[in-house]
Amino acid sequence: MRLAALLPALGLAGQALASSHACQLSDGEIPSDKQVKEYFSKLAPITKKTLLHDTTGPEAGALPGVVAAVIPDPNHPEFSVYWLRDACLVYHPWLNELTVQGDKSLRPMADDLTHALIRSQLVVSLAGNVLTGGIEEAVFDVHLNMIQDEAARIGSPAADGPPFRADVLLKYAEWLIKPEQNNGTWVADVLWPKLNLDLQWISSHWNISSYDLWWPPVFGGSYWTASLQYRALRGGARLAREIHRGLDVVEEYETRASLILDYMQTFWNEHDGFMSETTITDVKLGRSGYGSAPLTVSVYNFDPSLGCDDATFQPCSPRALSSLKVVGDHFKEFFPISRNFPEDQPPFYGFFTEDEFIGGHPQFFASFNSAEQLYDALYTWDRMGYVEVTCVSLKFWLQFDRNTRIGLYKKGSKTYNKLTTAAHEWANKIVLQLAANTPEDYVLVECIEKTNGGPYGPRGMIRSLAAALGVYDAYNGLAPPNWGHPIPKQLVNIEDVFAYSDEVVNWEKENYDDGYRGVDPALYAHRVHSRDRYEGTPRYRYGF
């Protein structure tokens, strides 16, 4: 077992961190930071303006709170729709900036998006009504009406809709019930019943297959969807206790969450060292499993109070770092533009390595996520006070220094500084590589052309814009609060670990011990177990 499994979040235990302060990325700035800051100084204000005024609400020809998938274009009406997944990707950084950074100018938008999400539950669509499957409808027109053309709603219904909607509503609800907001009664009496519709659906449908996240012909289980379901049920159970509503379902939600957490670990490909996107891992069936959705899981579920937890795929966890490297190498070979990249140049990331959507190009969205993961990881290492290199994450570190060895390295030590500076530089290189392919007006499109580079695809793609906001906030040290996963207790004093040396090297001689299925022992002991099996709910639906 890894020693650091006993040190899941030293110095952070018991704290629900929520802070925003300029970059604690390493012990000091590096030369490329100047270029990154210059790029962000131009990109961030245009991105915020584009999202708030050009794609959202009445100014974009939509209902309040509704975000069109791109800047509406009469020549491409197929993109001028309300995709629930893409909209929630936008709502997430908006709510971070409101609830963590305190940007009160976003409060009216938060109210609007809440009402839009609630209305989306009740639209009678081709998927059904709220009781028969309509709650999983993924796409609407910008006036929240049913899309009647099957060709315009490929990939719907989608199982990630209810948990993503619930996660967004939970984030806002947790902020509203704080004493200074004085909205606890509204949350309990008005918002909770709506939110609970999604939680009930998740609880009874969590192990049902769905369309693939990016490639609808594929039908199976999704790591992305499972992670959203887990977060929603954990957060929902906590909120129910806080507002004294739905206490009869708290145990059910926590039990289901425990099953989903177990299920999430089965996506880990131990042999190749990456987190598979799907339960479909046969190219003949459309997917190999290599893709960027786990990257998005890592940054979306970033919670520095959990340290480098593997179970929730925290950005600095051994599994997340290994997956970043392995999946990145596959994308390097997939895109013609990057096949001859030198080892010291990061890859572009796309949807997945069999992608054919509008030609299969690198995505601003996924590539920004890869940089955001490293900025988030740097934040956590700084707060924890050490970096751990395991035999799982070693492949990630070896790309920077072939002499890197397994061990624990205290903040301020020579090796800690070398490792964190390398990760910081790698993230900056990703951002600057994207800067070189950004449109001249800084309004992001969907893709980078896969052969010759340059912006490609629909203008004002909100997935790209949301990811740009996310990486900008991460670079500037935005750290969200705990979202419901149990915060591990401090079991060992950090000073005891480094009592004799700031670099504890080569203490691990055996292979990575996954006896806890990736769950830190401290958390594993606190898992909620079902007293009995729920009839008709198989624990392992996908053959494990």
C-alpha positions in Angstrom: 0.0 0.0 0.0 1.2 3.5 -0.7 2.5 5.4 2.3 0.7 8.5 1.1 -2.6 6.7 1.2 -2.4 7.4 4.9 -1.7 11.1 4.0 -4.7 11.9 1.8 -4.8 15.6 2.5 -2.4 16.6 5.1 -3.0 20.1 6.4 -6.4 20.1 4.7 -8.3 17.6 6.7 -11.6 18.8 8.0 -11.5 21.9 5.9 -14.0 22.7 3.1 -11.7 24.8 1.1 -13.0 27.6 -1.0 -10.6 30.3 -2.0 -9.4 32.4 -4.9 -6.1 34.0 -4.8 -3.4 34.5 -7.5 -1.5 31.6 -8.6 0.0 29.3 -6.0 1.3 27.2 -8.8 4.8 26.7 -7.7 7.4 28.5 -5.5 7.7 31.3 -8.1 6.7 32.4 -11.6 8.4 31.0 -14.6 9.3 32.8 -17.8 6.3 31.5 -19.8 3.9 33.0 -17.3 4.3 36.4 -18.9 3.0 35.1 -22.2 0.2 33.2 -20.6 -1.0 36.2 -18.6 -0.8 38.3 -21.8 -3.0 35.8 -23.6 -5.5 35.5 -20.8 -5.7 39.3 -20.5 -7.2 39.3 -24.0 -9.0 36.0 -24.0 -10.9 36.2 -20.7 -12.9 39.4 -21.1 -13.9 38.5 -24.6 -14.9 35.0 -23.5 -17.0 36.4 -20.7 -18.7 38.9 -22.9 -19.4 36.3 -25.6 -21.0 33.9 -23.1 -23.1 36.5 -21.3 -24.3 38.6 -24.2 -23.8 36.7 -27.5 -24.9 33.2 -26.7 -27.2 33.6 -23.7 -30.7 34.9 -23.0 -32.8 37.5 -24.9 -29.7 39.1 -26.5 -29.0 35.9 -28.3 -32.7 35.3 -29.1 -33.1 32.8 -26.3 -35.1 32.6 -23.0 -33.4 34.0 -19.9 -30.7 31.6 -18.6 -30.7 29.5 -21.8 -27.3 29.2 -23.5 -27.2 28.4 -27.2 -24.5 25.9 -28.2 -22.8 28.5 -30.4 -23.3 32.2 -31.3 -26.6 31.8 -33.1 -26.0 31.7 -36.9 -28.9 31.7 -39.3 -26.7 29.7 -41.7 -26.2 26.9 -39.2 -29.5 26.6 -37.3 -28.5 23.0 -36.2 -26.1 24.5 -33.7 -28.5 27.2 -32.4 -30.0 24.9 -29.8 -29.9 24.4 -26.0 -27.7 21.4 -25.3 -28.1 20.7 -21.6 -24.6 19.2 -21.2 -22.9 22.2 -22.9 -25.0 24.7 -21.0 -24.1 23.1 -17.7 -20.4 23.3 -18.6 -21.0 27.0 -18.8 -23.0 27.3 -15.7 -20.3 25.6 -13.7 -17.6 28.3 -14.0 -20.3 31.1 -13.7 -21.4 29.6 -10.3 -17.7 29.3 -9.2 -17.2 32.9 -9.9 -20.4 33.9 -8.0 -20.0 31.6 -5.0 -16.3 31.4 -4.6 -15.0 34.7 -6.1 -18.0 36.7 -5.0 -18.9 38.2 -8.3 -22.4 39.3 -7.4 -23.0 40.6 -10.9 -23.7 37.0 -11.9 -26.5 36.6 -9.3 -29.3 37.5 -11.8 -27.9 35.0 -14.3 -27.7 32.3 -11.6 -31.5 32.8 -10.9 -32.2 32.7 -14.6 -30.2 29.5 -15.3 -31.9 27.9 -12.3 -35.3 28.5 -13.7 -34.2 27.3 -17.2 -32.9 24.1 -15.7 -36.1 23.5 -13.8 -38.2 24.1 -16.9 -36.0 21.6 -18.9 -37.2 18.9 -16.6 -40.8 19.4 -17.5 -40.6 19.6 -21.3 -42.6 16.8 -23.0 -40.2 15.6 -25.7 -39.6 12.6 -27.9 -37.9 11.0 -24.9 -41.2 11.2 -22.9 -42.5 13.3 -20.0 -40.9 13.8 -16.6 -42.1 10.4 -15.4 -41.4 8.3 -18.5 -37.9 9.4 -19.6 -38.3 13.0 -20.7 -36.1 14.1 -17.8 -33.2 12.6 -19.8 -33.9 14.7 -22.9 -30.6 16.3 -23.8 -31.5 19.0 -26.3 -34.2 21.7 -26.8 -34.7 24.7 -28.9 -33.6 28.0 -27.3 -37.2 28.7 -26.2 -37.2 25.4 -24.3 -39.5 23.6 -26.7 -39.3 20.1 -27.9 -37.0 19.3 -30.8 -39.1 17.2 -33.2 -36.4 16.4 -35.7 -34.7 13.1 -34.6 -31.6 14.1 -36.7 -31.2 17.3 -34.6 -31.2 15.4 -31.3 -28.6 12.7 -31.9 -27.4 11.3 -28.6 -30.6 12.1 -26.8 -31.9 10.9 -24.3 -28.6 11.1 -22.4 -28.1 9.7 -18.9 -25.7 12.5 -17.9 -28.5 15.1 -18.1 -30.2 14.6 -14.7 -27.0 14.4 -12.6 -25.4 17.4 -14.4 -28.5 19.5 -13.9 -28.6 18.3 -10.3 -25.0 19.2 -9.7 -25.4 22.7 -11.0 -28.5 23.2 -8.8 -26.8 21.8 -5.8 -23.8 24.2 -6.2 -26.2 27.2 -6.2 -28.4 25.7 -3.4 -25.4 25.3 -1.1 -24.5 29.0 -1.5 -28.1 30.1 -1.1 -28.5 28.4 2.3 -25.6 30.3 3.8 -26.8 32.7 6.5 -25.6 35.8 4.6 -27.7 34.8 1.6 -30.9 34.1 3.7 -32.5 31.9 1.1 -32.7 28.6 3.0 -36.5 28.6 3.1 -36.8 29.0 -0.7 -34.2 26.2 -1.2 -36.1 23.9 1.1 -39.6 24.6 -0.1 -39.2 25.4 -3.8 -35.9 24.2 -5.1 -35.5 20.9 -3.3 -38.6 19.2 -4.8 -37.4 20.0 -8.3 -33.8 19.0 -7.5 -35.1 15.8 -5.9 -36.7 14.8 -9.2 -33.3 14.4 -10.7 -31.9 12.6 -7.6 -34.7 10.1 -7.6 -34.2 9.4 -11.3 -30.4 8.9 -10.7 -31.0 6.6 -7.8 -33.3 4.3 -9.8 -31.5 4.5 -13.2 -27.8 4.8 -12.3 -26.8 1.5 -13.8 -28.7 1.8 -17.1 -26.7 2.1 -20.3 -27.0 5.2 -22.4 -25.7 6.8 -25.6 -22.0 7.5 -25.6 -21.0 11.0 -24.5 -19.6 12.1 -27.9 -20.5 9.3 -30.3 -24.2 8.4 -30.2 -24.0 5.1 -32.2 -22.2 3.7 -29.2 -24.4 2.6 -26.3 -22.9 1.6 -23.0 -21.7 2.8 -19.6 -19.9 6.1 -19.2 -17.2 7.2 -16.6 -18.3 10.8 -17.1 -21.9 10.0 -16.3 -21.1 7.8 -13.3 -18.9 10.6 -11.8 -21.8 13.1 -12.2 -24.2 10.6 -10.6 -21.9 10.0 -7.7 -21.4 13.7 -7.1 -25.1 14.5 -7.3 -26.2 11.8 -4.9 -23.5 12.7 -2.4 -24.3 16.4 -2.6 -28.0 15.7 -2.6 -27.8 13.7 0.6 -25.8 16.4 2.3 -28.2 19.2 1.3 -31.2 17.1 2.5 -29.6 16.9 5.9 -28.8 20.6 5.9 -32.3 21.8 5.0 -34.1 19.0 6.8 -35.9 17.7 3.8 -36.0 14.3 2.2 -34.4 12.7 5.2 -36.2 9.4 4.3 -34.1 9.1 1.1 -30.7 10.2 2.5 -29.6 6.6 3.3 -30.8 5.4 -0.1 -28.8 8.1 -1.9 -25.6 7.5 0.1 -26.0 3.7 -0.5 -26.4 4.2 -4.2 -23.4 6.7 -4.2 -21.3 4.0 -2.6 -22.2 1.5 -5.4 -21.4 4.1 -8.1 -18.0 4.9 -6.5 -17.2 1.2 -6.7 -18.4 1.1 -10.3 -16.3 4.1 -11.2 -13.1 2.2 -10.3 -13.8 -0.5 -12.9 -13.1 2.0 -15.7 -9.5 2.1 -14.7 -7.3 0.2 -17.2 -4.5 -1.0 -14.9 -2.5 -2.6 -17.7 -2.2 0.6 -19.8 -2.6 3.2 -17.0 -5.5 5.2 -18.2 -9.1 5.8 -17.2 -11.4 4.5 -20.0 -14.3 6.7 -21.1 -16.7 3.9 -21.7 -17.5 0.3 -21.0 -17.2 -0.2 -24.8 -13.5 -0.8 -25.4 -13.6 -2.6 -28.7 -12.7 -0.5 -31.7 -14.9 -2.8 -33.8 -17.8 -1.5 -31.8 -16.8 2.1 -32.2 -14.7 2.9 -29.2 -11.3 1.9 -27.7 -11.9 3.7 -24.4 -9.2 6.4 -25.0 -10.7 9.9 -24.7 -10.8 13.2 -22.9 -14.0 12.8 -20.8 -12.0 11.7 -17.7 -10.0 14.9 -18.1 -13.2 16.8 -17.7 -14.2 14.7 -14.7 -10.9 15.5 -13.1 -11.3 19.3 -13.4 -15.0 19.3 -12.8 -14.8 17.3 -9.6 -11.6 19.2 -8.4 -11.8 19.4 -4.6 -8.5 20.3 -2.9 -9.9 19.1 0.5 -9.6 15.5 -1.0 -5.9 15.8 -1.7 -4.7 13.5 -4.5 -7.5 11.0 -4.2 -7.6 8.3 -6.9 -11.2 7.3 -6.2 -12.6 10.7 -7.3 -9.9 11.1 -9.9 -8.5 14.3 -8.4 -6.2 16.3 -10.7 -3.0 15.4 -8.8 -4.0 11.7 -8.2 -1.6 9.1 -9.6 -4.3 7.8 -11.9 -5.3 11.2 -13.3 -1.6 12.0 -14.0 -1.0 8.7 -15.7 -4.2 9.0 -17.8 -3.2 12.5 -18.9 0.1 11.1 -20.2 -1.2 7.9 -21.8 -4.3 9.4 -23.5 -2.2 12.4 -24.6 0.3 10.1 -26.3 -2.6 8.4 -28.2 -3.9 11.8 -29.3 -0.4 12.8 -30.5 -0.5 9.8 -32.9 -4.1 10.4 -33.9 -3.8 13.9 -35.2 -1.6 14.5 -38.2 -0.5 17.9 -36.9 1.1 16.4 -33.8 2.7 13.2 -35.1 6.0 14.8 -35.4 5.9 16.8 -32.3 9.1 16.5 -30.2 8.9 14.9 -26.7 9.0 18.3 -25.0 5.8 19.6 -26.9 2.5 18.7 -25.3 -0.3 17.1 -27.4 -3.6 18.5 -28.5 -6.6 16.6 -27.0 -9.8 15.8 -28.8 -13.0 14.0 -28.0 -11.7 10.5 -28.4 -9.3 8.6 -30.6 -11.8 7.3 -33.1 -13.6 10.7 -33.5 -15.1 11.4 -36.9 -17.4 14.3 -35.8 -17.0 17.1 -38.4 -13.7 15.4 -39.4 -12.2 14.5 -36.0 -10.1 17.5 -35.0 -8.3 18.6 -31.8 -10.7 20.4 -29.4 -10.1 23.7 -27.6 -12.4 22.3 -24.9 -10.4 19.1 -24.1 -7.0 20.8 -24.5 -7.8 23.6 -22.1 -9.0 20.9 -19.7 -5.6 19.2 -19.8 -3.9 22.5 -18.8 -6.5 23.1 -16.1 -5.9 19.7 -14.6 -2.2 20.6 -14.0 -3.0 24.1 -12.6 -5.4 22.4 -10.2 -2.8 19.8 -9.3 -0.3 22.5 -8.6 -2.7 24.2 -6.3 -3.3 21.0 -4.3 0.4 20.1 -4.0 1.1 23.6 -2.7 -1.6 23.2 0.0 -0.6 19.7 0.9 3.0 20.5 1.2 4.4 17.6 -0.8 4.4 15.8 -4.1 4.1 12.0 -4.3 5.5 10.0 -7.2 4.1 6.5 -7.4 4.7 3.7 -9.9 1.4 4.7 -11.4 2.2 8.3 -11.9 5.9 7.7 -12.7 5.3 7.7 -16.4 3.9 11.2 -16.3 7.0 12.5 -14.4 9.6 10.7 -16.5 8.7 12.7 -19.6 10.3 15.7 -17.8 13.2 14.0 -16.1 14.3 10.4 -16.8 15.9 10.3 -13.4 12.7 10.8 -11.4 12.3 8.2 -8.7 9.3 7.0 -6.7 9.0 8.8 -3.4 7.6 11.7 -1.4 9.1 15.2 -1.9 8.4 18.0 0.6 7.5 21.5 -0.5 10.7 23.5 -0.9 13.0 20.6 -1.6 15.0 20.5 -4.7 13.0 17.7 -6.3 9.7 19.2 -5.3 10.6 22.5 -7.0 11.9 20.7 -10.1 8.7 18.6 -10.5 6.2 21.4 -9.9 8.1 23.7 -12.2 8.0 21.0 -14.9 4.2 20.5 -14.5 3.7 24.3 -14.5 5.7 24.7 -17.7 3.9 21.9 -19.4 0.5 23.5 -18.6 1.7 26.8 -19.9 2.9 25.2 -23.1 -0.5 23.7 -23.6 -2.1 27.2 -23.2 0.4 28.9 -25.5 -0.1 26.2 -28.1 -3.8 26.9 -28.1 -3.1 30.7 -28.1 -1.2 30.2 -31.4 -4.4 28.7 -32.9 -6.9 31.2 -31.4 -8.9 33.3 -33.8 -7.6 36.9 -34.2 -10.8 38.3 -32.6 -10.3 35.9 -29.6 -13.8 34.4 -30.0 -13.1 30.7 -29.7 -14.3 28.2 -32.2 -14.7 24.4 -31.6 -11.5 22.9 -33.1 -8.0 23.3 -34.3 -7.6 22.0 -37.8 -6.0 18.6 -37.5 -3.5 18.8 -40.3 -2.3 22.4 -40.7 -3.5 24.0 -37.5 -5.5 27.2 -37.1 -9.1 27.7 -35.8 -11.8 25.4 -37.3 -15.5 24.9 -36.8 -18.5 26.8 -35.4 -17.7 30.3 -34.0 -18.5 30.9 -30.3 -18.7 27.2 -29.3 -19.7 27.4 -25.7 -17.8 24.2 -24.8 -14.6 26.0 -25.8 -15.6 29.2 -24.1 -16.5 27.4 -20.8 -13.2 25.6 -20.8 -11.3 28.8 -21.4 -13.0 30.3 -18.3 -12.2 27.2 -16.3 -8.5 27.2 -17.1 -8.3 31.0 -16.5 -9.8 30.6 -13.1 -7.6 27.6 -12.3 -4.5 29.5 -13.3 -5.5 32.3 -10.9 -6.0 29.9 -8.0 -9.7 29.4 -7.8 -10.4 26.5 -5.5 -14.0 25.3 -5.0 -15.4 24.0 -1.7 -16.0 20.3 -0.9 -19.0 19.0 -3.0 -20.0 16.0 -0.8 -17.3 13.4 -1.0 -16.1 12.6 2.6 -13.0 14.6 3.6 -10.3 12.3 4.8 -8.9 12.6 8.3 -5.3 13.3 9.0 -3.7 10.0 10.1 0.0 10.9 10.1 1.8 14.1 10.9 3.5 15.5 7.8 6.5 16.6 9.9 6.9 13.0 11.1 7.1 11.7 7.5 9.8 14.2 6.6 11.5 14.2 10.0 14.9 13.0 8.7 14.8 14.2 5.1 12.7 16.4 2.8 12.9 13.7 0.1 11.7 10.2 1.0 12.9 8.2 -2.0 12.6 4.6 -3.0 10.5 3.5 0.0 8.0 1.8 -2.3 9.3 -1.5 -3.7 6.2 -3.3 -4.7 3.7 -2.7 -7.4 0.8 -0.3 -6.7 -1.6 -1.9 -4.2 -5.1 -1.4 -5.5 -6.7 -3.6 -2.8 -9.0 -0.7 -1.9 -10.1 -0.3 -5.6 -8.4 3.1 -5.7 -10.2 4.3 -2.6 -8.0 5.7 0.2 -8.2 3.4 3.3 -9.5 6.3 5.4 -12.4 6.8 3.1 -12.9 3.1 2.5 -13.6 2.6 6.2 -16.3 5.2 6.1 -18.2 4.0 3.1 -21.9 3.4 3.5 -22.9 -0.2 2.8 -26.4 -1.3 1.9 -28.0 -3.5 4.6 -29.5 -5.6 1.8 -29.6 -5.6 -1.9 -32.3 -3.6 -3.5 -34.5 -6.0 -5.4 -34.2 -5.5 -9.2 -31.0 -3.4 -8.8 -28.0 -5.5 -9.8 -24.8 -4.1 -8.2 -22.6 -5.0 -11.1 -24.5 -4.4 -14.4 -21.5 -4.4 -16.7 -20.0 -7.8 -16.1 -17.6 -7.1 -13.2 
